[in-house]
Amino acid sequence: MTLSEKIIEDIKTAMKSKDQDQLLVLRGLNSAIKNKLIDRKEQDSTIEVLSEEDSLSVILSEAKKRKDAVLIYAQAGRDDLVNKEKEELQIIEKYLPAQLSKEEVSEKIKSILDNNPEVKEIGPAMGLVMKELKGKADASLVSEVLKSFF
């Protein structure tokens, strides 16, 4: 079952159980995925379904929006909105792959850098590492760990 199909099934479940909070978040995710599909169709009219990689990228983007909102609302002292965004983030994170720990990220980065000795700067290294760890690790964590290697 694809991510899109899973989200649609969970929308049906949320409707049956009358879970309005989950329903709202899942409909937003579904809408974002459909918008991405429309964008892809404008570029290539032969595309019928969004790839899993593109769907994952949309879900990652939605999760990042919630994380950023939590920080902004916390700075503004809006605990009610912080809690709402955290709840939405928990719902969205169900559709993301398991996140790697700091130690696992460090091991992966070491392996990638060992296999690419020509990479001497943090920018190109970040590009290589994120290509490998996209969706599996938070970019801020990857950046933090990567800086310790340079």
DRENSE-763270 format. One line per 5 residues: number of its first residue (from 1); their letters; for each residue x, y, z of C-alpha. Coordinates in steps of 0.5 Angstrom, whole numbers, plus 500, padded with zeros to 3 digits. Layout:
N
NUM> a> X/Y/Z; ...
END
This chain:
150
1> mtlse> 500/500/500; 503/507/498; 503/513/503; 497/516/499; 493/510/500
6> kiied> 495/509/507; 493/516/508; 486/516/505; 485/509/509; 486/513/515
11> iktam> 482/519/513; 476/514/512; 478/511/519; 478/518/522; 471/520/519
16> kskdq> 468/513/522; 471/515/529; 469/522/528; 476/524/530; 476/531/527
21> dqllv> 483/533/529; 486/527/526; 481/528/520; 483/535/519; 491/534/519
26> lrgln> 490/528/514; 486/532/509; 491/537/509; 496/532/508; 492/529/502
31> saikn> 491/536/499; 499/537/499; 500/531/496; 495/532/491; 498/539/489
36> klidr> 505/536/488; 502/531/483; 498/537/480; 505/540/479; 508/534/477
41> keqds> 503/533/471; 504/540/469; 512/538/468; 510/531/465; 503/530/463
46> tievl> 504/522/463; 505/522/470; 499/519/473; 501/517/481; 506/521/485
51> seeds> 512/517/487; 513/515/494; 519/519/494; 515/525/492; 510/523/497
56> lsvil> 515/523/503; 518/529/501; 511/532/502; 510/529/508; 517/531/511
61> seakk> 515/538/508; 509/538/512; 513/536/519; 518/541/518; 512/546/518
66> rkdav> 509/544/524; 516/544/528; 518/551/525; 511/553/528; 512/550/535
71> liyaq> 519/554/535; 515/560/533; 509/559/538; 514/558/544; 517/564/543
76> agrdd> 511/568/543; 508/564/549; 503/561/546; 502/554/549; 495/553/546
81> lvnke> 498/553/539; 504/550/541; 500/544/544; 496/544/537; 502/544/533
86> keelq> 505/538/537; 499/534/536; 499/535/529; 506/533/528; 505/527/532
91> iieky> 500/525/527; 504/527/521; 510/523/524; 506/516/523; 508/517/516
96> lpaql> 515/518/516; 520/512/516; 524/511/523; 529/517/525; 536/515/526
101> skeev> 539/517/533; 545/521/533; 550/515/534; 547/512/527; 547/519/523
106> sekik> 555/519/526; 556/512/523; 553/514/516; 556/520/515; 563/517/517
111> sildn> 562/512/512; 559/516/507; 566/521/508; 570/515/508; 567/513/501
116> npevk> 568/520/498; 575/522/500; 575/528/495; 569/532/499; 573/537/503
121> eigpa> 568/542/505; 562/542/509; 557/544/503; 558/538/498; 558/533/504
126> mglvm> 552/536/506; 549/534/499; 552/527/499; 549/526/506; 542/528/505
131> kelkg> 541/524/499; 543/518/503; 539/520/509; 533/524/506; 527/522/511
136> kadas> 531/518/515; 534/524/519; 533/531/521; 537/536/517; 539/540/523
141> lvsev> 541/534/526; 545/532/520; 548/539/520; 550/539/527; 554/532/527
146> lksff> 557/533/520; 560/540/523; 564/535/528; 567/532/522; 570/538/519
END
